Amino acid sequence: TEDVRAALLAALRSDQNAGVRLQALEGLREFGGDPQVKQVLREVLRQDDNPGVRIEAINQLGKLRDASTVPLLQQLAAGDPNSYVRLRSASTLRELNAPEIY
């Protein structure tokens, strides 16, 4: 299981194909509470150029209800170049009962 998690994290961080990164995200759902997985999900939000990948990371982080993601979600809600990423970030902040503006 550790090897699977490590392989999925590596694919999520570095694979050039957005479809592969989305599949890696799907595979990482069962490891959501893992601190390293949360860290990589936050990295994806900051760095991935594919809005679909960022949205799936938002969805997974929202389900974890982790307050440490609130500032990053606030930044995305205020300034992500993709309008759906902004809307999904704002919606997740509301689900977390967090202020939308930082």
N, C-alpha and C positions, 0 to 999 in steps of 0.2 A: 504494500500500500504506500509506503514511503517513496519507493521508486516511481510509482504511478504519479503521485503528487508532484514529485520533482520534475518528471517529464512534462506534465501538464503546465507547471509553472514556467518551465523553459520555453515551451511552445507559445504560451501566452505572452511572454516577454519579447520573443525574438522572431517568431515565424513571420514571413513576409505576407502570407495569405490571411486575409481577414476571416475567411471561413474556418481556417484551422484555429485561429485565435478564439473564435466564437465556440467552436467545439471544445477547446481547452477550458473555456469558462464554464461550459455546461458540465464538463467532467469534474471541475473544482467545486461544484455546489456542495457536495458531501463533505468537503473540507473547510467550509465557510468559517467556522470558528477558530481555525488555525491562525495564529498571529502572522505567520509568513504569507499566507494566502491573502489576508486582509491588506497587508503591506503591498503586495503585488496588485491587488485590485485598485488600491489608491494610486499606484504608479500608472496603471492603465488609464485611469481618469485624467491624469495629468498629461500623459504622453501619447496615447494611441491616436492615430490620425483617422480612424474609422468611427463614425458616430454610432453605428450599431454595436460595436464592441464596447464603447463607452457607456451606452445605455444599458447593456446587459450587466456591466460592472456596477452601475448605479442600482439596478434592480437587486443584485445580490447583496450589496452593502446595505441597502435599505432594509432587507429582510433580517439582517444581523442586528439592526437597531443599535448600532455602535455610535455613541456620541462623538467619538474622535473623528468621524468622517464629516461632521456638520460643517466645519469651516471650508473644506474642499467643495462640498455640495453647494455652499453659499457662493463660492467663487464661480462655479459652473453656472449656477442659476443667473448670476449677474453678467457673465461675460463669455460663455462658450460661443464659438462661432456658429454652432448648429442650433437652430431654434428648438428642435425637439429635445435635444440634450438639456437646453435651458429649462424647458417646460417639465421634463422628467425630474430634473434636479429639484426644482421648486416643489413639485408634487411630493417627492420623497421627503423633503424638509417638512412639509405639512404633516405627512404621515408620522414623522418623528416628533411632532410638536415643537419644532425648532424654528427660530426666526428665519425668514427667507433672505434677509439682508444682513450682511456682516459689516 
